[in-house]
Amino acid sequence: MFKLLNSLSYTQAWAVVLGLSIAMAFGWARIRGAAFRWSATVAAPLIVAYSLYWAPIWILGVHDRSSFAPLASIFIVPWSVAGILCSILTVVCVRKALQRQRRAPQSNG
């Protein structure tokens, strides 16, 4: 785990944020409560991006926080926005598919 976190490039971390955001969105799409569903859809990618960016400090014990802090918004914001957009798109598509599935006539074959 430590080696993986240490070896991630910023592009790879972006892909991790997108992948986790999309995967979690499949779960969020099934939640009936709209307020919680959309809050989770938006908050989860932000939390993932923030956590992934600061993981070297928290987990690996990198003590040079001063080199991470000035660049935080440069990486966290784009990762979050991309994750949020993919998450929203996934939730909308899954919700539409679930609605179509419920409306489809069931055959007794």
N, C-alpha and C positions, 0 to 999 in steps of 0.2 A: 504494500500500500504506500509506504513511504517513498520507495523508488519510483512508483508510478506518478505520484503527486509531484515529485521533484523533476521528473523528466517531461512533463506536459508542456508543450509550447502554448502560446496564447491562442493560436488557431485550434489546436486540439482541445483546449479547455472550452473554447466557444462551441465546438462540436459536442462536447460532453454536456454542456448546458442545454443545447438544443435537443439532444437525445433524451435527457432526463425530463425536460419540459414536455416533450411530446408524449413520452411514456406515462407521466403522471396525468396528463390531460385526458387520457383514456379513462382513468378513474374519476377525475373531476366531472367528466361529461355525464356520468351516471347518477350524480347527486341531484336530487329533486329540488332542493332549496336553491333558488336562483342566486340569492345574496351570497351564500357560502360558496356555491359553485364558481361564481365569477371572481369572488375574492381570492379563492384558492388558485384559480386559473392565472390571475395576475401576480399574486404574491409568491407562488412557488418558484417561478424562474428567477425572480429577484433574489430570493433566499439562496437558491442554488448558485447563482453567479457570485453573490457576495461571499458565500461560504467557500467556494472553490478558489476565489482570488486570495482570501486570507488564510486558507488552509496551511500554506507553508509556515506561517507565523504560529498558528494555533497548534498544529500537529507536529510539524518538524522541528519546532523550536528555533526557527530562524530569528535571530535577535535584531536584525537590521530593518526594523520597522520603518525607518526613515526613508528607505529606498522604495518601499511599497506604497506608502501613504500618498505621495503626490500623484502617482499614476492610477490610483484606485478608480476614480470616476472615468478615466479614459478607457478602462477595460470593463468595469462592472456595468456601466450604462449600455454600451452596445450589446454585450452579452445578454443583459436583461431584456432589452427591447426586442432583440431577435427571438429570445425564448418566449416572451410574452406573445408576440405575434404568431409564432408557431403554435403555442398553446391555445390561443383563442381560435385559430383556424381549425385545429384538431377538435376542440370542444364543439364548435359549430357543426363540423362535418359529422361527428359521431352522433350528436343530438338529432340531426336531420335523418341519419340512417336509422336510428332507433325509432323515430316517429314514423318513418315509412314502414318499418318492420311491424309496428303495432297496428298500422292501418291496413296492411296487406291481408287479403282474405286467406284464411287457413283452409287447406284442403283436408278432407277427412279420409284420404286415400289410403 
